[in-house]
Amino acid sequence: MNIRFFSRRGQATTEMVLLFPVLVVFVLFIIKIFGLLVLNQKMQIAGTYAARRYQLQSHVTEYYQRGWDRRYLRKDVQRKVEEIIGFNNPGTRQFLSLNSFKLDINDDDNWTKITLTANIKAPRIRFLCNYDKDKVCDRDRYCLRGYSFLCEDGAKVEVIKYAGKNERPAPYARPENR
């Protein structure tokens, strides 16, 4: 009895050739979403650091607020926050698609509002951005926002933290609740 086994070598190769581009698209999306989640967590940590440090080291008197706080403290806090987020590391900056960063500190009578804003570059995946936005999205606002993030503008991640004054305990009532 002569039994021959026939091999079908071409089948697995054909499946890989057809499914590999789909796999690559999913991997790119997962990496980009993971990068946004990592950036959001890093900005939350950096915002807490900036708020706490500014709360503990800022001054009450006008002379020191204009001098030391604006000249040294704000610049040093911004430098440390950029280091926490990863602006000084080229690999982290590329992985998170970081473009620019802005730290804004607004002093009020009771609260200090600290706003961290990071601008993210658009990934511009070529085979997704070749198509017309209006035909792909069909006036769906979420689709238009996603297309704008992927192909045109990128995104802006913003974190807002509040810090009280250091000289006295303040009741916990956020400024927007007044």
Secondary structure, DSSP 8 states (H G I E B T S, - for coil): --------HHHHHHHHHHHHHHHHHHHHHHHHHHHHHHHHHHHHHHHHHHHHHHHHH--SSHHHIIIIIIIIIHHHHHHHHHHHHTTT-HHHHHHTTEEEEEEEEEE-SSEEEEEEEEEE-----HHHHTS-HHHHHTT-HHHHHHHIIIIIS-EEEEEEEEEE-SSS---S--GGG-
